[in-house]
Amino acid sequence: GNGERVTPRLDNGSSEAIKLQQPFKFFGRTHNQTFVNNNGHLTFTEPLSDYIPLLNSRRDIVAPLWTHLDNRHGGTISYREDTSSVVLELVTAAVIQYFTNLPLPFTATSVFVATWDSVPYSSGEGVVTFQLVLISNVVHSFILFNYGNIAETLQRWLAHYDTVDFAHSYNFSLSTASELSSNSNVNVNGRWGFHVYDGNTTKQWLHEQS
């Protein structure tokens, strides 16, 4: 089903292992499960409780906002895998709009959405709202980061993705976390998109920076 599930209200907590109806390919590795971790990241092989962000965490990781968050004090962290035609049409249109050099036709067959809704920083400085979307049609995989209101923080934070072998990574080079909402790499403020698998592991991933 497409029901929304929530992660436990637990400091440094994570979801249980989420079995994906359709495997997600991330730079050549195929993942059949994922974990939504409360501190702003998603991992595939095991949960991750770390709240201090690491550039090289030695795992496949997608981290829209890796920092110390505490859902015991408010907000909701939820997730769902969606195969409804309405949502698939929506993300298909977004991918075609953002990735103009894609060999068409592209049609999404699976979407996984994780949402951090008004979750407070551990420091009490404010709350953050953001979303991570995994999009796939087996041959191509994409990730979208959607940022709503992101309060300023003095906590260490990181927005990035990385692979277990460090071969593919992208680190957002912004000076404050709140700038995630007012910047973009796809010309839509607060939205970032990345093509993370194209069926050809030898391709040069030109959009990356180390």
N, C-alpha and C positions, 0 to 999 in steps of 0.2 A: 504494500500500500504506500501512499504518499503522506502518511501521517507524520507530523512534526514530533520529534522526541527531544528531551532536554538532558543536558549533562548534570551530574550531581552537584549540589551546592556544597562545594568542598574546596578549601584552599589548595591550589596546585592540583586540582582533580582533573579527571578525564572521563570521556565516555567509555563504555565497554567497547570491545571490538565490534565494528559495524561492518557486516558482510555486504559487499557491493553486489547488486544484481548484475551489473555489467562491469567487468574489470576496467581499471583506469591505468593507462600506460603513461609513465612519467619518464621521459628521456630514455626509452628503451626497456625499462623495467615494468613488469606487469604486476599491479597490485589488486588483490581480490578483497581487501579489507582496508579500513581506515580507522583512525582514532581522532576525535575532536577534543583537543586539550584546552582547559579553561584559560590558560595564559596566552591565548591568541595564536595558536598554531595547530596544524593538522599533520599527523604523522601516519605512517602506513604499517610498519612492522611491529611497533609496540607503542604504548602510551608514553608521553614525555611530561614530567612534572616540573622541569626546569623553568624558573621564572626570570633568571638572568640570561639575556639573549647571547647566543654563541654564533659567531660567523661560520665556524666549522663544527657542526654538531655531529658529523659522521653518520648522517642518515638522510634519506629522502624526506624533505620537510617543506611545507608551504606555510608561511607565517605572515598573514596580513598585518598583525601588530603583536609582536612578541614582547610582552612586558608583564609585570606582576599585576594580575587582575584578581578580584575577589568577589565571586558571585554569591557569597554568603551575605553580603551587605546590599544586595539589590541586583536588578537586571536579570536577564535570561540568556542562556547559551543553548541554542537549539540546532537541530540538523534534520535533514530529510534527503532521501534519494527520490527524484521526481522523473517519472516517465510519461506524465500527462501531455497530451498533444498541445495544449495551450502553452505550457512552459517550454516544451521542446521547440515550438515555432518561434517563441520569443527569443530564446538564446541562439537559435540558428540565425535569425535576422541580425542579432548583435554581432555574432562572429563574422558574418559576411560583411557587415559594415566596418568592423574594426580591422579585419585582416584582408586587405584588398588584393593581395597577391596570392590568395588561396586558390588552388585549382578547384573550380566549381564542377558539379554541384556539391555543396556541403550540407548535410542534414544531421543535426544532433540526435543521438539515440538515447543518451542518458545524461542526467544532470544531478549533481550532488551539491546541496546548499548547506552551509553552516553559518549561523547568524549569532553575533554577539550584540545583544540589544540592551543598551544603557547599563553596561557592566562597569562597576566602579574600579578605579585604580586601587591597589592595596594601600597606597599612601593617603587615600581620601581626597585627592586633589580634584576629582571630578569623575565623569563617566565617559565611556566610549561606545559608539555604535558602528559596527562594520560587518561585512559579509564576505565570505569566500565561496566561489562557485567553481566546481569542476565540471567541464563540459567535454563530452566524448562522442565520437561515432566509430570507435575502434581504431580506425586508421589515423585519425587526428585527435589530439587532446589539447585542451585550452584551460587556463585558469583565469578567472576574473576576480579582482578585489574591488569591492564597493565600500566606500567610506561615507558614513553619515557624520554626526557630530563627534569630533575627537577633541577632548579637553587637553589643554597644555599639561605637561608633566615634567618633573625633574627626575623621574625614574629613568633608568636605562631602557631603551626600546629599540626594536629592529623590525623593519618590514622587508622581507626577502623570501626567496626560495633557494634551495640548495639540494644537491644530490649526494648520495652516500660516498661517491668517489671524488667529490669536489669538482667534477668535470663541467657542470652546468650550474651557474648561480646568477642571481640578480639581487643587488642590494640597492634599496631606495636611498638616494643621497639627498635627503632633505634635512634642514636644520632643526625643525620642530615637528612633533607628531601631528599637530593640527594641520600642517601643510598637506597631509595626505588627502584631506577633503577638498583642497582647492587646486590640486594639480592632477595631471593625467598623462598617460602615454597614448590614449586613444581619443583625445579631444572631447572628452566628457568629464567635467570636473568631478573628482572623487572616484573616478573609475580607472582601473588599470587592467590591462589584458596581456596575456602571454601565451604563445604557442609552444607547448612543452613536449609535443611528440608529433611527428609527421610520417611515421612508418619507415623512416630512413635514418638510422642512428649515425650514419657517417656525415650527415649534413652539417654544415657550419651554422651555428645558431647565432645569426648576425645581431639579434636584438640584445644580446647579453653584455653585461659588463661585470668585471670581477670586483 
